[in-house]
């Protein structure tokens, strides 16, 4: 990682492995090693090594902490004391002893910054009576998500959503159910059972979608790769229309996957089209063909919504100016 330290991080990053080691041992005068830079940067570096053909056998890289035996006499006890859950996880799931062997690791999707567009106060979506809260709702994360936000997000905005939803029902009454729409949805959801063994394997479609999004719309993004992903998503939609399952519908994971696929494809397409539209790099979104921030893109959010049929429309929604009372709060925090 010493070969790739961003300029803005260089003043706070160790100049050599020895200084980095002293930092890990509590030396206040030492700076952190580059392996402890932000997760998005480290993940991009891993991605670059794998794409260059220097990855591990399963498409990751090796993380070696067993090397500290050169520095610490009883390194095995030290690692078990410092990383007990990691030690047990690798031992139990992979029969790998991290005190003696390197771990094979790779980046994966942890969270997204976007979500359902909601009113900031009530948490109501653009569909009257439909409320959203927590990580499915967009709003508080900005360009990158801070660790520890999810619980406070749920507590604050979950409370708002519940209160405003109850108030909405008191004022508007219970929603009317369209029995015809319910019947159509039920018939569509049960179609995989009619196709049975002759249908596509839903698990295979899901795995192919995951692989496509990881490879083409993942940590490092390029226009041509994302356009390729869009074409593949259309193919997955056709395959999803042919998925089939056998057995009883009770506790049927394969059937649930059939139902999930439509939602997964919608989210995948929204993410891909939004990433194509944002021709810059900002936060967790990194475009190798547009590696710098562009001031214009800080003035709007990118919104996707259903167009005619199953098409996805992309638009730019201007971000309103920060109210004066919030500017005052920020200035107070600075001082």
Secondary structure, DSSP 8 states (H G I E B T S, - for coil): -TT---HHHHTTB-SSHHHHHHHHTT-TTS-B-GGGS-HHHHHHHHHHHHHTT-S-TTSSEEE--GGGGGT-TTHHHHHHHH-HHHHHHHHHHH---TTTS-EEE-------S--B-B-TTT-BBSSTT-B--GGGB-SS-TTS--TTHHHHHHHHHHHHHHHHHHHHHHHH-S----HHHHHHHHHHHHHHHHHGGGSB-HHHHHHHHHHHHHHHSSSSB-HHHHHHHHHHHHHHHHHHTTB---S-STT-HHHHHHHHHHHHHHHHHHHHHHHHH--S-BTTB-BTTB-S--GGGGGEEEEEEE-STT-EEEEEEE-----HHHHHHHHHHH-
